[in-house]
Amino acid sequence: MTSTNIYLGKLLLSLLAFTVVADQSNVFDVTSSKYGGKPDSDISKAMTMSWTDACASTSTSRVLVPRGTYELLQQATFEGPCKAPIEFELQGTLQAPKDRSQLDDSWVQFKNLDMLTLSGGGTFDGQGAHSWKEHHDSTPVDIKFKTVNNSIISGITFMDSAKFHISVHDCNNVAFQRLTITAPEDSPNTDGIHISSSTKITVSDSYIATGDDCVSIGDGSNQILVSNIACGPGHGISIGSLGKYPDEQPVVGITVKNCTLTGTTNGARIKTWPNSPATSVAWDILFQDMIMVNVKNPILINQNYCDKGKSCKLMIPSKVQISDVRFKNIRGSSSSPVAVKLDCSHSAPCRNVELSDIDLTYSGDEKDKITSECNNVSRDLLA
């Protein structure tokens, strides 16, 4: 059994140990007479009051948003530490304000919490179409998890964020499972889940279809498992982008497995910026048992990444050292003739890159042959 599977098993056992159903006396219903929340109206105040009472409970408590559609027009921060495990049961739909000028860096934030369960089958509706149409700066993240530990987010839908749907930062031992995350293919910067500065995060058994990365893994990420994801449309499953900022922390122990990518621009990707302000590293990375369906770049290491509309000094190489990367049992079809592209930094060539059991066919013009490109990879370590 791999170390990744061992820590996942321990994580699930520890999470099951605290997931205790709150008794009825500890259910804080935002639509109760005490809080006064009503469907088709702004329940920002009711949400704040019910959370405050639930968080103060000395036994397991539950904040309940019943079925129905509710507006959440103010920035909401559900902050701990709480005195006991807390459940947030979202059965209904929460709608973000279309005008986000009064919001700060997120619409909804879960912060400084231990043993949180977010479930209920409901929906966070970011109503991002206005932001996409106007092309103006907006709230960078819809739902932020910051310093959240030993927690489960399960069975929730996230849709139409203005930009990133979910940000996971400075978190430990958190499982994201059975999620649905959707936005139109042409919606800008609508990443599904972005992980940074976090340890032991799992993303599993989910459907993600957006206008950007289905899952992106940033600096400071350690022991991350992404499995059983149906991704597409979007930009694929990416490590990075890395090397844009000074003092970036190592990315170590990333596993992406049993995922199917359909019609995405990229498949299994690592991306770093040229002209990095400082050195950094990414190593012990595994992409395994993946199916590509008409994916433009099924396997890609791009150390000359430059985001659309940005000005980049491509002649100055990336200072991110990539090593110990394995691409194993990746099959399906490529929509471009170049199915595998390893474009590494000439100042810090990729080391110990393994490709095995790769079976990709070209889905385009039959006269073009499928091929691969390889730049600045230590050849003696390329299997």
Salt bridges, closest charged atoms under 4 A:
ASP53 OD2 - LYS34 NZ 3.00
GLU87 OE1 - ARG62 NE 3.86
GLU89 OE1 - ARG62 NH1 2.58
ASP105 OD2 - LYS144 NZ 2.74
ASP142 OD1 - ARG100 NH1 2.83
ASP212 OD1 - HIS235 ND1 3.42
ASP213 OD1 - ARG269 NH2 2.85
ASP213 OD2 - LYS271 NZ 2.99
ASP284 OD1 - ARG326 NH2 3.94
ASP359 OD2 - ARG331 NH1 3.63
GLU373 OE1 - LYS341 NZ 3.98
